[in-house]
Amino acid sequence: MVSEAVRGEGAVLVATDGHRIMAGAHPLADLAPRDVVSATIAAHLRATGADHVFLDARHLGAEFLERRFPGIARACRDAGLDLAHEPIPVVPAAHYSCGGVLADLDGRTGVPGLFAIGEVACTGVQGANRLASNSITEGLVAARRCAALLAVELPPLAAPAAPRRGDAAIDPAARAVVTAATTRHAGVLRDAEGLTELARTLAAVDRSTAPLDLAALETTALHTVATLLAAAALTRAESRGCHRRVDTPETRAEWQVRLVHRLDRAGHLRTRTVPVRTGAGELVVA
C-alpha cells in the first residue's frame, strides 16, 4: 500500500530510465484509480522484462515524508531504503478479489448457519471493481444488518463436524506451487492461455496426501479459491472493471451477469449465471 498512500500526496511512478510511466496512460496520471495504475505497471513489466518500477517521492522532502508517513518511512529504512532520497522499487500486489461467497445484504449464504460479510462476501455492492469507500460502507451496513438478524434468528449451537472418511487435504508443501501459479497466470493481466495453464497446474495437485491439520486445511482452501478464480476468469471472456483479459480487452454486454461457481467434494465444477440489475432497474441475464 506504499504506492497508493504516497501517490496520493504527489509521488510519481517511474521506469528504470526515469520516465514517468503513468504520463499519457490516464487523464489523472499518477492519481489514476488503482486498477488502472496496476494494469499500466503490469503492462510495462511485460513489455520491458523488468521486475519492478520505482515510486519517486524525493521532491516531497524529507521533513514532509517523515511527518506524513512515519510508518512507511520507517518500513523503508528497515528494508534498507530511504524514501526521502531515493526512488523505492514497487510492483502491483493482488491484495483484494472481487467476488466471494454469494450472500445477501443480511449476510445469509446458501449454507444454513454460515454468514458472510465484508470482503469475503459477494453481495453485488462492489460491482466489477472494488473501491475502498464501498468496502468500508458495505462492511458497516452488512455487519449491522447481520447482527440484527442474528439477534432474532441465531442458529442453534451444534458440535463441530468431525472429519469424514475420504475427506481430502493438500500437503502444505504444495502451497508455493498454488500461489506462484495463481500470481503468474491470474494476476493483474490475464489471458486464456495462462488461465488454462493455471487450471491444468491446479488440477495436477494431489488432494489426498496430507492429514487434516491447520496447514493442510489452509493450503486446501487456497487451492479451492484459486481453482474457482481460474474458472471464473477463463469463463468471463471480456474485460470488466479490474478483470483484465489482454486477449479480450473489450467489455461485452452479454457478460453483464454474475457468474456463480461451485466446486463439489469430488472436485467437479458447476457454473450458473445470476441476473444483475442495470442502472435503469431492468434485469439482464446470460
N, C-alpha and C positions, 0 to 999 in steps of 0.2 A: 504493500500500500504506500510505499515511499513515493512512487511516481505520482499517484493521484493527489496526495496531500500537498506535495511540494509544487506540482504543476499548477495547482490552484492559486498559488502565490506568485507565479511568474517564471518558474523553472521551465526549461525547454529540453526537448529530446533531440539529440544529435547523433549522427553516424560517427564512425571512427575517423573520418576525414574532417569532421567538424560541421558538416552541413546539417541544417535543421530538417528532419525527416517529415515533420507534420506540415511544413510550409507547402501550400497548394493541395494538401490531402483533404482539407475540410475548411470551411469558412472561419471556424474558430481556432484553426491551427492547433496549438498545444492545449487548448482548452476544450477540444472536441470531446464528445461522450467517450467513455472508456472503452466501449466495444469498438468504436472507430479507431481509437488510438492503438488498442491491442492488435486489431487486424492490420493496421498500417505497419506496425513494428514487425509482426509475423511475416508479412509480405516482403518487407525489406530484408529480413534474415534469410528467407528462402532465396531471394534473388542474389544476395551477396555471399551467402555461405557463412556469414558471421554468426557468432553465438550470443551476441548481446548488442545493445546500443547504449548510449550514455544519457544520463539526466544531468544537465548542467544548471546549477543554481548559484554559481560563483558570483554573478552580478547582483545577487540579493544581499550580499555582505555577511560577514561572519557574525556580527552583533545581532542582526535580524534573525538569522537562521538559528542561533543559539536560544534566542528569546522565544521565537515562534515554534520551533521544532526541537526542543531539548532532547526528547526521546529518540527521534530519528538521528539527530547529530551524534548522540551517544552510541546508538547502534552502529552507525557508520564507523565511528572511531574503534569500536570493539572489533570490527571487521578489517581494520587497518586502512580505512578510507577517511578522507577529510572532505566533508560536504561543502565546506566554505572555500576550498582551494583547489579542488579537482573534480572533474565530472565523475559521476557514480555509474558503474555498469548496471543495467537493468534489463529484464526480459518480461514478457507478458506472463502472468500467472493465472491459472484457472482456479479462481477462488469461489466460484459460485456456479450453480447449474440451474437453468430454467427448467421448470417441470417439477417432478417429485411425486410423492404419494397422493393419489387423487383424493380430494377431500372437499367438503362443503365449508362455508364460512363459519360453521359451528365446530369445525374440526373433525366431523364424522368421516370415517373411511369405510371401505367395503368390508372391513373385518370388525365384527362386533367387539366392542371394548377397546379398540385401537383408535386413538385420536392423533391427528397431525396438524400442527400449526406452524406458521413462520416459514423459513426457507426449506424445510423438509416437505412442505405441503404444496400441492398443485391445486389452486383454487380458481385460477383464471384472472386473478387480480394483476399479476405481473405481465400478462401478455407474452410477447415473444422476446422481450428484453427485460432485464431486471434493473430497476432504478432503486438507489439506496432509500429514497424517501418512501417509495412504495413498500419496500420491505419492512421498514420501521412501522408504518401505518398498519399494514396487514398484520404484523405480529401483535400489535397492541389491540386492534379490533378483534381479531380472531381469538386471541387469548382471553379477552373479556367475555366474548360470546361462548367460548368453550367452557369457561369457568361457570358461567350462569347455567349452562346446560347440565354440567356435572353436579351442580348443587341440587338439581331436582331429578336427574336421571343417572346417578352414579352407578356404574356397572357393579354387580356383586363381586366380592372377593373370591378368588379361585387360586388353588395351588398352582405353582409353575408347572408347565407341562414337562414331563421327563423326555429325554431324547428317545426316539423310536428306533427300533432295529432297522437298519438300512438308511438312516439319515447320513448324508454325505457331507464332508467338510474338505476344505482345500488346505494343503500343507502351507504354513506361513512362508516357507521358502519360495513359494510361487508369487508372493506379493510383489516383488520387484518386477517380475515379468508383466504382471497385470497393470501396474501403474505406469511402467515405461511405455508399453504398447499403447495404452489409452492416451497418454500425453502426446505421443508421437502422431497418432492417427486420428484422434478425436479432440484435438486441442482447438486453438483459435480458428485455424483454417482446416477445412476437411474436403475430401473428395471420395468418390465411390471406390476407387482402387485402394486407398488407405483404410477406409472403413471396412471393406471386405477382408483385407488382410488382418485387421484388428479382430473381426468376428472369428476368423479362422484361428488366430492365436489363442483367443479366449476359449474356443471350443476344444482346443487341444489340451487345456489344463486339466489334470486329473482331479476329480472331485471326491475321491474315496480313499485317500491315503492318510488322513490325519484324524487324531482323536478330537472330540468336540470340546476343546478348550477355548479360552478367550481369543488367543492369537489366531487360531484356525477359523473361528467364527467371524472375526473382523476381516480376514482375507477372503472368506467366502462371501461376505456382504459386499466387499469391494468388487469382487468378480461378478456378482449378480448385477450390481449397479452398472458396471462397465458393459456388461452384455446387453442390458436394456438400452443404455446410452448409444451403443454402436448400432443397434437395431433401429432406434428412433432416428438417428442422424442419417443412416443409409436409406431408410424408407422415405424420409422427407427430402425429395429431390428438388430442392429450391433453396434459396437463401432468404431468411426472415429473421429480423431482429439480430440477436447475437449468434444465431446459427448461420455460419458462413460456409457455403459449399462453393469452392473455386471452380468446380466443373458445371455448376448450375447457379450462376450468380444472380439470376433474376428472382423476383418474388412472383409466385403463381397463385391466381385466385382460387383454383381448385384445392389448394392446400391450406385454406383458411379454416382448418379444423384442428381439434385436439386429438392427438394420437395417444391411445392408451395401450400400453404393452404389459403383458403379464407372463412371467416365467414360472411354469408349474414345477412340481417337485421332481419330475422326470427330465427337466431341462428343456421342455417344449415351449416355444414362444408363441403367444397368441396376441393378435393385434386387432383393435377395433377403433373406430373413429367416433368422436363425440362432437355434436354441433356446438358452434360458438355464436355469440350474438355480435352483430356488427354495430356500428355507431347508430344506425337507423333503427335498430331493435329487431330486425328480421333474423331468422336462423339461417345459417349456412351449413350445409352438410357435404360430406365427401361424395 
